[in-house]
Amino acid sequence: MGRPRKFDEHDVLVAVRRQFNETGYHGTSVEDLSRATGLSKGSLYGAFGDKDALFRRVFEEYCENSDQSAAVRVEGPEEQALDRLRAWLTAPEGCPDRRGCFLAKTTAELAWEDDAIAARSLAAYETLLESCRLLVEQAQRAGHIDPTADPTALGGLVLATHRGLEALLKAGVDTKTLNRITDAAIDSIALQPKRASA
């Protein structure tokens, strides 16, 4: 009978994902993962497999969480759909996390060389695009967006804006500027902007 594990699996995987997000797949060694988790290489391998297996596990979990968050965003009154889009783009106050999105960073680093990563990244982005499209359609039915506009194109515009805002955030652009861009983007697709940008 093997000895029982003396670590919290969730905490270990969070630390692993944070390390990969900070230094990328190629820039992360097993020694880095060992330091980040406090586990020996043998313990990591025994519990989770090698570096590649660990990476794929945390990347898949991140994508699943992204998919679930996208589904939750679609829920709610249609009258508030435009507000939910705005909230998704709005940068939080305080000290932002400038590490950026694990999905975006993994796509940029690995999608060109790994077909499985490319396919999972595409699926995650398609889920995000679909959630944006559905929210635009809700806002159209609520009378907040031109009902004749292409909801897929407008949803894609929102998603592209989100990705761009994230890049600006990583570069250090201040929150006030980011949120002025958010307001401009959402107000540009609204029939009647709900409020003027500050």
C-alpha positions as CSV (number, residue, x, y, z in Angstrom):
1,M,0.0,0.0,0.0
2,G,1.4,3.4,-1.0
3,R,1.8,6.2,1.5
4,P,-1.1,8.7,1.5
5,R,-0.4,12.0,-0.1
6,K,0.5,14.8,2.3
7,F,-0.4,17.7,0.0
8,D,-3.5,19.4,-1.3
9,E,-3.9,18.6,-5.0
10,H,-5.8,21.7,-5.8
11,D,-3.1,23.9,-4.2
12,V,-0.4,22.1,-6.1
13,L,-2.2,22.6,-9.5
14,V,-2.8,26.3,-8.8
15,A,0.9,26.7,-8.1
16,V,1.8,24.8,-11.2
17,R,-0.5,26.9,-13.4
18,R,0.9,30.1,-11.9
19,Q,4.4,29.0,-12.7
20,F,3.6,28.1,-16.3
21,N,1.7,31.3,-16.7
22,E,4.7,33.3,-15.5
23,T,7.4,31.6,-17.4
24,G,5.7,29.7,-20.2
25,Y,5.9,26.1,-21.1
26,H,9.4,26.2,-22.6
27,G,10.7,28.5,-20.0
28,T,9.6,26.3,-17.1
29,S,11.8,23.5,-15.8
30,V,10.7,20.6,-13.5
31,E,13.0,22.2,-10.9
32,D,10.9,25.4,-11.2
33,L,7.7,23.4,-10.6
34,S,9.3,21.6,-7.7
35,R,10.2,25.0,-6.1
36,A,6.8,26.4,-6.8
37,T,4.9,23.5,-5.3
38,G,7.3,22.5,-2.5
39,L,7.2,18.9,-3.9
40,S,10.2,16.9,-5.0
41,K,10.4,15.9,-8.7
42,G,9.7,12.3,-7.7
43,S,6.5,13.3,-5.9
44,L,5.4,15.5,-8.8
45,Y,6.0,12.7,-11.3
46,G,4.4,10.1,-9.1
47,A,1.2,12.1,-8.6
48,F,0.8,14.0,-11.9
49,G,3.2,12.6,-14.5
50,D,5.9,14.5,-16.3
51,K,6.1,18.2,-17.1
52,D,4.0,17.8,-20.3
53,A,1.2,15.9,-18.5
54,L,1.1,18.6,-15.8
55,F,1.0,21.4,-18.3
56,R,-1.8,19.8,-20.3
57,R,-3.8,19.1,-17.1
58,V,-3.7,22.7,-15.9
59,F,-4.3,24.1,-19.3
60,E,-7.4,21.9,-19.8
61,E,-8.7,22.9,-16.4
62,Y,-8.1,26.6,-17.2
63,C,-10.0,26.2,-20.5
64,E,-12.9,24.4,-18.8
65,N,-13.1,27.3,-16.2
66,S,-13.2,29.8,-19.1
67,D,-15.9,27.8,-20.8
68,Q,-18.0,27.7,-17.6
69,S,-17.5,31.4,-17.0
70,A,-18.6,32.2,-20.5
71,A,-21.8,30.1,-20.0
72,V,-22.6,32.0,-16.7
73,R,-22.2,35.4,-18.4
74,V,-25.0,34.5,-20.8
75,E,-27.4,33.9,-18.0
76,G,-29.5,36.7,-16.7
77,P,-32.1,39.2,-17.9
78,E,-31.8,40.4,-21.5
79,E,-32.1,44.0,-20.3
80,Q,-28.8,43.6,-18.6
81,A,-26.9,41.8,-21.4
82,L,-25.0,45.0,-22.5
83,D,-24.1,45.6,-18.9
84,R,-22.7,42.1,-18.7
85,L,-20.6,42.7,-21.8
86,R,-19.3,45.9,-20.3
87,A,-18.5,44.2,-17.0
88,W,-16.5,41.5,-18.8
89,L,-14.3,44.2,-20.4
90,T,-13.9,46.4,-17.4
91,A,-10.5,46.2,-15.7
92,P,-10.6,45.8,-11.9
93,E,-9.5,48.6,-9.6
94,G,-6.4,48.1,-7.5
95,C,-3.3,46.2,-8.4
96,P,-4.0,44.3,-11.6
97,D,-2.6,40.9,-12.4
98,R,-0.2,41.6,-15.2
99,R,0.6,38.0,-15.9
100,G,-2.3,37.9,-18.3
101,C,-4.5,35.2,-19.6
102,F,-3.1,31.7,-19.5
103,L,-5.1,30.8,-22.6
104,A,-3.8,33.7,-24.6
105,K,-0.2,33.1,-23.6
106,T,-0.4,29.3,-24.3
107,T,-2.0,29.9,-27.7
108,A,0.8,32.4,-28.6
109,E,3.6,30.1,-27.4
110,L,2.4,26.6,-28.4
111,A,-0.5,26.6,-30.9
112,W,1.9,26.8,-33.9
113,E,3.8,23.7,-32.9
114,D,1.2,21.5,-31.0
115,D,-2.0,20.5,-32.8
116,A,-3.8,19.4,-29.6
117,I,-3.1,22.8,-27.9
118,A,-4.2,24.6,-31.0
119,A,-7.4,22.7,-31.2
120,R,-8.2,23.3,-27.5
121,S,-7.3,26.9,-27.7
122,L,-9.6,27.3,-30.8
123,A,-12.4,25.6,-29.0
124,A,-12.1,27.9,-25.9
125,Y,-12.1,31.0,-28.1
126,E,-15.1,29.7,-30.1
127,T,-16.9,29.3,-26.8
128,L,-16.0,32.9,-25.8
129,L,-17.1,34.2,-29.2
130,E,-20.4,32.3,-28.9
131,S,-21.1,33.8,-25.5
132,C,-20.4,37.3,-26.8
133,R,-22.7,36.6,-29.8
134,L,-25.5,35.4,-27.5
135,L,-25.1,38.5,-25.3
136,V,-25.3,40.8,-28.3
137,E,-28.5,39.0,-29.5
138,Q,-30.0,39.4,-26.0
139,A,-29.1,43.1,-26.1
140,Q,-30.7,43.4,-29.6
141,R,-33.9,41.9,-28.3
142,A,-33.8,44.3,-25.4
143,G,-33.6,47.2,-27.8
144,H,-30.0,48.2,-26.8
145,I,-28.2,47.2,-30.0
146,D,-29.4,47.7,-33.6
147,P,-31.4,44.5,-34.4
148,T,-30.2,44.5,-38.0
149,A,-26.5,44.3,-37.0
150,D,-24.6,41.1,-37.4
151,P,-24.4,39.6,-33.8
152,T,-21.4,37.3,-34.7
153,A,-19.4,40.3,-36.0
154,L,-20.2,42.4,-33.0
155,G,-19.5,39.6,-30.6
156,G,-16.2,39.1,-32.3
157,L,-15.5,42.8,-31.9
158,V,-16.1,42.5,-28.2
159,L,-13.9,39.5,-27.9
160,A,-11.1,41.2,-29.9
161,T,-11.4,44.2,-27.7
162,H,-11.1,42.0,-24.6
163,R,-7.9,40.5,-25.9
164,G,-6.5,43.9,-26.8
165,L,-7.3,45.3,-23.4
166,E,-5.5,42.4,-21.8
167,A,-2.4,43.1,-23.8
168,L,-2.5,46.8,-22.8
169,L,-3.0,45.8,-19.2
170,K,0.1,43.6,-19.3
171,A,2.0,46.5,-20.8
172,G,1.1,48.7,-17.8
173,V,-1.6,50.9,-19.2
174,D,-3.6,52.4,-16.3
175,T,-7.0,51.1,-15.3
176,K,-8.7,54.5,-16.0
177,T,-7.5,54.5,-19.6
178,L,-8.5,50.9,-20.1
179,N,-12.0,51.5,-18.8
180,R,-12.5,54.5,-21.0
181,I,-11.6,52.2,-23.9
182,T,-14.2,49.7,-22.6
183,D,-16.9,52.4,-22.4
184,A,-16.0,53.6,-25.9
185,A,-16.2,50.0,-27.3
186,I,-19.5,49.2,-25.7
187,D,-21.1,52.5,-26.4
188,S,-20.1,52.2,-30.0
189,I,-22.3,49.2,-30.5
190,A,-25.2,50.5,-28.4
191,L,-28.2,52.3,-29.9
192,Q,-28.2,54.8,-27.1
193,P,-25.1,54.8,-24.8
194,K,-26.3,54.3,-21.2
195,R,-23.8,56.8,-19.9
196,A,-21.1,59.1,-21.1
197,S,-17.5,58.0,-20.5
198,A,-15.8,59.8,-17.6
